Amino acid sequence: MTSYGYIGLGTMGSAMAENLIGTGAAVTVYDLDADAVASAVGQGATSAASPAEVAAASDVVSVCVPAAEHIEAVMTGPGGIVEGKHDGLHIVIHSTVHPDTMTSARDTAAEWGVPLFDACVAGGADNARAGTQLVLAGGVDDMPPVVADLIDIYARTVVSAGPVGAGAAMKIAFNLMTYAQFAAAATSHDLLLSAGGNPKELLAAWKDAGQLGVLTEQFSGMLDIPAEHITGGFRSMLETQVGISQKDLSLAQSLGQSRQGTDAFIQTIHDAMPAIYGVSPKQENNS
């Protein structure tokens, strides 16, 4: 039986790990959040004290951490995968990071004799738990069965993006398209409301025309929440999402653009994300 490892039990990672554990597979997990680890253990996983221990116990290790510096720490930092590498190990990175981060990690792992692939995911935590994610993968043609089988556990659809690193590039582009639609939905909602119109009917029309994506439809459900209700843990969750979106949009800018003016377009969406999510700081009245 294939042994799996999972490093990074945030919102998406914990949901993916839950799905993987639910298959009855042997899964070893690691995260800095002890509560997240305890939850996975309660579902049937085995805890590890470091990424090295995860690697030593696994045939395939999934990595789902926030940013490039976390991937570097997981790979080569103290207690990193490098200390637990072995013949037959494979690594799959699910993080939304710059393609150069993926290719650098691939090259590092290649020096150990370990294949590494990017398999970025989209669809939200519910789809992650159900194993019905969209997976944007790099290096699909070179994936051995043990890696392809793992991705099939996670995925409803696997998109072959190109070589390793292309999955990351496609996820950044995918997120840019998503956030641009969120921005359009929020702006149009307020525009119509100010004119006495019904934003829900606008969404219905947009959907009827085939223009409304599922993620945008889910996001639009919060646009009618009064500002005074966006407080406490709910506000903190939205602020976290703003931080993620702005990180992803900065990555989009870093990839470079071929059309004049597109950088300004991305920057505008980036700067508007707090307002789009309804967590812009209140403006002081100094008059």
Buried (B, 14 or more C-beta within 10 A) or exposed (E): EEBBBBBBBBBBBBBBBBBBBBEEBBBBBBBEEEEBBBBBBEBEBBBBEBBBBBBBBBBBBBBBBBBBEBBBBBBBBEBBBBBBBEEEBBBBBBBBBBBBBBBBBBEBBEEBEBBBBBBBBBBBBEBBBBBBBBBBBBBBEEBEEBBBEBBEBBBEEBBBBBBBBBBBBBBBBBBBEBBBBBBBBBEBBEEBBEEEEEBBEBBEEBBEEEEBBEBBBEBBEBBEEEEEEBEEEBBEBBBBBBEBBBBBBBBBBEBEEEEEEBEEBBBEBBEBBBBBBBBEEEEEEEE
